[in-house]
Amino acid sequence: MLKGQIHPADNHTYHPVPFTVPPNVTRITIQFDYTGRDQHTTIDLGLLGPDGFRGQDGFRGWSGGSKKLFTISATDATPSFLPGAIRPGRWTLLLGIPNIRQNVTADYTAKIWFGHPGDPAWLPEVLNPPLRKQAGWYRGDLHMHGAHSDGSCTSQSGSQRVPCPLFLTIEAALQRGLDFIALSDHNSISQANDMRELQPYFDRLLLIPAREVTTFYGHANLFGTDEPVDFRVGSATVPDWNALLREAAKLHGLMSINHPIRPDDETCMGCGWAPAKPVDMHGVQAIEAVNGIDAMLPDTGIPFWQKLLDQGYRLTGVGGSDNHDAKQSLTVLGGGLVGTPTTVVHASELSMSAILVAIRAGHVFIDVQGTRDRMLDLTAQAGQQSVEMGDALTVPAGAKVRFTVKAMAPEGAKVEIIVDGKPWQPGADLGVHGNLDRPFDWTSDGQRHWVRANVRGTAGELLLVGNPIYIDLEGQNSR
């Protein structure tokens, strides 16, 4: 922390406050405050790199007195500051004093945080406070594209298609009643700078940095980091997906395989999951089980996800619209409306870290049609253990597990219970008549299982897709 004083003699001068940036720093965040505002003292802020006003790493921004908190990194910066690499050396917080009265002294403090390689995007937390501190179910879209990759829409006049600006995606998400979105342009992190500008204004919609890691052998979303990742699977530097996953793990992000059953041909080159070598799935945390409107189509990712569950991997099923046109008004094959489907997450608060922690934990269901109010919750209890979707119960052979399913869906819908990928009849009426809150029992046979729930409509169409609760026998370990 830097501290100092401004005196009347400093009026109409520039006051340098030097500080040292050590090696291996990737982000500088500064929070500034001072006394004397009630006496009309005003202090403006600027930032200079080691080269001062000259050179490649010199002037980095000037905000006047409008900012108390700002950040810079290679990928993004607070508006009025410039993103760019951070060179170690002597930096300067430049204070401009347009007004301080005679006989007034102002005390200032500058708190400085240094970020380092591998820091998750939600650090420092002072930059990313929760939008809501309450626990609850939060609705979001985890897959979308805009001007920073191949997202396009009609221009203002409607005369041509142009790269679609990010604010249109945000406005579409708000119209759909979403609480969070992940901006996942192809291999790009340039959208992070736009997000830095837009997030303070859109304080009811959490913007999560992401990118769709797009390779010749499959696509996957990487959430929660804005650091570059070498995506060139099959090259000398990234020989296979395992090498890429190891690098991604260092960044504390969350990796989700996208549309794994899509064709891998000229209609969608590289879209299907087709690694040339076996992949260690421990490096993956989620599967995009529903992409756009494919929940009932042959290329849905649900069977791919369930096959991995059968193999013992505990991967969270999520959904993503794969939207490429924020002004789109109808769902189309290959991409849905923003929010169709919706990934609904039970999180401790509406913050980047809490949403990603809850997705890792599997506290998720997919609202296939992207409604505002449909619900699905599966919980289980055995002895003193109580768990929700994504959690595990340790149950000896012969013990009973009391499941409770809660659902909100259209009249005539019905809950479907899936055990190890196959429908199972619990012997209870699971029809949804607006709301359902129904317990049922299941007896352990001493083997490992996974149990999850779907909700289907009157024509058998999938409406809601739930994540599993895992049944373990004491001493068993999951993959």
TASUL-V676943 format. One record per helix or strand. SS is the DSSP state (A for helix, B for strand). FROM is the first residue (numbers start at 1). LEN is the number of residues. If there is no record, write none. Layout:
[[SS,FROM,LEN] [SS,FROM,LEN]]
//
This chain:
[[B,2,5] [A,8,3] [B,14,8] [B,25,10] [A,37,3] [B,42,8] [B,52,1] [B,59,6] [B,69,5] [B,77,1] [B,81,1] [B,89,11] [B,106,11] [A,125,3] [B,132,1] [B,136,6] [B,144,1] [B,152,3] [B,161,3] [A,166,10] [B,180,4] [B,186,1] [A,191,8] [B,206,10] [B,218,6] [B,233,1] [B,238,1] [A,241,9] [B,254,4] [A,281,3] [B,286,6] [A,294,3] [A,302,9] [B,316,5] [B,323,1] [B,332,1] [B,335,1] [B,342,6] [B,350,1] [A,352,10] [B,364,4] [B,375,8] [B,385,4] [B,392,3] [B,400,20] [B,422,3] [B,431,13] [B,449,8] [B,462,5] [B,469,4]]
//
